[in-house]
C-alpha cells in the first residue's frame, strides 16, 4: 500500500536569493544576475526535496515574489492599496487593486514548472493562484470603461490558459491556492462572498475535462506567514461544505494545526465524494518544532479512521514561505519537516497495509 504525499508549494528562500532580490529591486543588479541566482535556488530546492525522499517535487516558488501577485507583478494599472489581510500576531499583508483594464497575466506559472523540470526526472507539481483570489483585485467602486463582468471574463480566460499550459507541460498536479476561502468568513460571516468565489473557481474548472480535473487540486488553509495565521479561528465546518462543491480532483487541507482534528475529519468524511483524494496536513510550518516520523504516522492513521485509504494523501499544512520576505522558518527546518512527513507517511502506509 502506498499513500501519496506532496508538498504544498513555497519553501524559504536562501540568503543568497533574498539578497539578490533586494539588490535587483534597488537597481544594484540586473535581470540576468537575478535569474542566475534564482536558477541556483530552484536547483538546490529540487535536489533537497529529492534528498528528503519526496516523491513529488516543486520549485519551492523560489522565483515568485509571492503566491498571489506573481502573474501581474510589475503590470501597469495596479495600485498597492487593495484588500488588507490581517494576521493574528498583528502584522498584515495588502493586495494590490486594479485601476484600469484590460487584465492580462504578465507571467505564467508554466515558466516555473519548466525551470524545475530541467533539474529532475521526478514528478513536478505546480501551484497557481486561484482566480477567486485575483478577483479581489477589482475595486468595489468599479473602473470606468472596464466593468466587472469584462474583468471576470478576462480573468477566467487567463486562469484557464495558465492551468492548461501547466497541464500541457506535464505537471503532475496543478494546485489552485484558494488561501482566502476561510478568511472570507471573517469578512462576510453570512458566506455570500465565499459562495461567489467557489462559483468563480468552478466556472474555470468547468472548462476542463474530468480526466484533466483529476490532475487539478485546490489548497485551503488559514494562512501561514511569519509564523502566524489569518483565519485559524474560523470554524472549518463552515468552510468545508462550500469548498467541496469545487469540481477539482484533489483537496489539500491544513489539519496538523487544528485543535480538534477528529472533528474536522468527520466533516471531511461527510463531504467526501467518490473519485476525490484528500491530502491532509501532517506537519505545521508555523510550529518551529520538527515533528517526528512517528507523530506523522499517528496523524495519518487517525485520518484513515475517517477517510478511505485509497482516497487519502498527506501534505504540509501550508507552504513554508508564501511571501518571499518571510524568514520565520529556515530552509533546514522546512526540509526536516518534509523528511518527517515522507517517512511518517510511509510508516503509516506500512501499518495500514498490514
TAZITA-V533406 format. One record per backbone hydrogen bond with DSSP energy under -0.5 kcal/mol. NH is the residue of the N-H (numbers start at 1). CO is the residue of the C=O. Records with the same first field share a line. If there is no record, write none. Layout:
NH=CO, CO
This chain:
4=2, 312
6=314
11=60
18=14
19=15
20=16
21=17
22=18
23=19
24=20
25=21
26=22
27=24
28=23
29=23
34=30
35=31
36=32
37=33
38=34
39=35
40=36
41=37
42=38
43=39
44=40
45=41
46=42
47=43
48=44
49=45
50=46
51=47
52=48
53=50
54=49
57=123
62=59
64=61
67=322
70=66
71=68
72=69
73=69
75=72
78=75
79=97
82=80, 95
85=93
86=84
87=91
88=229
90=87
93=85
95=83
97=79
98=137
99=77
100=77
104=102
106=71
107=71
111=108
112=109
113=109
114=110
115=111
116=112
117=113
118=114, 115
119=116
120=117
123=55
125=57, 123
126=173
128=175
130=177
133=130
134=130
135=131
136=132, 133
137=134
138=135
142=139
146=143
151=147
152=148
153=149
154=150
155=151
156=152
157=153
158=154
159=155
160=156
161=157
162=158
163=159
164=160
165=161
166=162
167=163
168=164
169=165
170=167
171=166
172=124
174=215
175=126, 173
176=174, 217
177=128, 175
178=176, 219
181=178
184=180
185=181, 182
186=183
187=183
188=184
191=188
195=191
196=192
197=193
198=194
199=195
200=196
201=197
202=198
203=199
204=200
205=201
206=202
207=204
208=205
213=209
214=210
215=212
216=213
217=174
218=250
219=176
220=252
225=228
228=225
230=222
231=222
234=231
238=235
239=235, 236
240=236
241=237
242=239
243=239
244=240
245=242
246=243
249=213, 216
250=216
251=277
252=218
253=251, 279
254=220
258=255
264=260
265=261
266=262
267=263
268=264
269=265
270=266
271=267
272=268
276=273
277=249
278=311
279=251, 277
280=278, 313
281=253
282=315
283=315
285=283
287=284
288=286
291=289
296=292
297=293
298=294
299=295
300=296
301=297
302=298
303=299
304=300
305=301, 302
306=303
307=303
311=308
312=309
313=278
314=4
315=280
316=6
317=283
320=10
322=224
324=65
326=323
327=325
334=330
335=331
336=332
337=333
338=334
339=335
340=336
341=337
342=338
343=339
344=340
345=341
346=342
347=343
348=344
349=345
350=346
351=347
352=348
353=349
354=350
